């Protein structure tokens, strides 16, 4: 979990730096949905959040497997 916290801090700092140097906005279209004036940092934050979520799920699963192995199941 310490690695997850480190990855979270790095991602937040990275998105913050990206948002600082890219203050513009863009229009995003997903099939029938249209989002107008989305700040440039939002897609970067969503992508980083998706990767961090997968990393968190992996860390929880690995922790459960280690506990089960220690208990002899």
C-alpha positions as CSV (number, residue, x, y, z in Angstrom):
1,X,0.0,0.0,0.0
2,X,3.0,2.3,0.5
3,X,3.7,1.9,-3.2
4,X,0.1,2.9,-4.0
5,X,0.5,6.0,-1.9
6,X,3.7,6.9,-3.7
7,X,2.1,6.3,-7.1
8,X,-0.8,8.5,-6.1
9,X,1.4,11.3,-5.0
10,X,3.4,11.1,-8.3
11,X,0.2,11.1,-10.4
12,X,-1.2,14.1,-8.5
13,X,2.0,16.0,-8.9
14,X,2.2,15.1,-12.6
15,X,-1.3,16.1,-13.4
16,X,-0.8,19.3,-11.4
17,X,2.3,20.2,-13.5
18,X,0.5,19.3,-16.7
19,X,-2.4,21.5,-15.7
20,X,-0.1,24.4,-14.9
21,X,1.6,24.3,-18.3
22,X,-1.5,23.5,-20.4
23,X,-4.2,25.9,-19.3
24,X,-6.4,25.5,-22.5
25,X,-9.6,23.6,-23.0
26,X,-10.9,21.2,-25.6
27,X,-14.2,19.7,-26.8
28,X,-14.7,16.0,-26.3
29,X,-17.2,13.8,-28.2
30,X,-18.0,10.2,-27.0
31,X,-20.5,8.7,-29.4
32,X,-23.6,10.8,-28.6
33,X,-22.2,12.7,-25.7
34,X,-20.6,16.1,-26.2
35,X,-18.5,17.8,-23.5
36,X,-17.6,21.4,-24.4
37,X,-14.8,23.4,-22.8
38,X,-13.2,20.5,-20.9
39,X,-9.9,21.6,-19.3
40,X,-6.9,19.9,-20.9
41,X,-5.8,18.3,-17.6
42,X,-9.1,16.4,-17.1
43,X,-8.4,13.6,-19.7
44,X,-4.9,13.2,-18.2
45,X,-6.4,12.9,-14.7
46,X,-8.9,10.4,-15.8
47,X,-6.3,8.2,-17.5
48,X,-4.0,8.4,-14.4
49,X,-7.0,7.6,-12.1
50,X,-7.8,4.5,-14.2
51,X,-4.3,3.2,-14.0
52,X,-4.2,3.9,-10.2
53,X,-7.5,2.1,-9.7
54,X,-6.1,-1.0,-11.5
55,X,-2.9,-0.8,-9.4
56,X,-5.0,-0.5,-6.2
57,X,-7.1,-3.5,-7.2
58,X,-4.0,-5.5,-7.9
59,X,-2.4,-4.5,-4.5
60,X,-5.6,-5.5,-2.6
61,X,-5.7,-8.8,-4.5
62,X,-2.0,-9.5,-3.8
63,X,-2.5,-8.7,-0.1
64,X,-5.5,-11.2,0.1
65,X,-3.4,-13.9,-1.6
66,X,-0.5,-13.4,0.8
67,X,-2.9,-13.6,3.8
68,X,-4.5,-16.7,2.5
69,X,-1.1,-18.3,1.9
70,X,0.0,-17.5,5.4
71,X,-3.1,-19.1,6.9
72,X,-2.5,-22.3,4.9
73,X,-5.6,-22.2,2.8
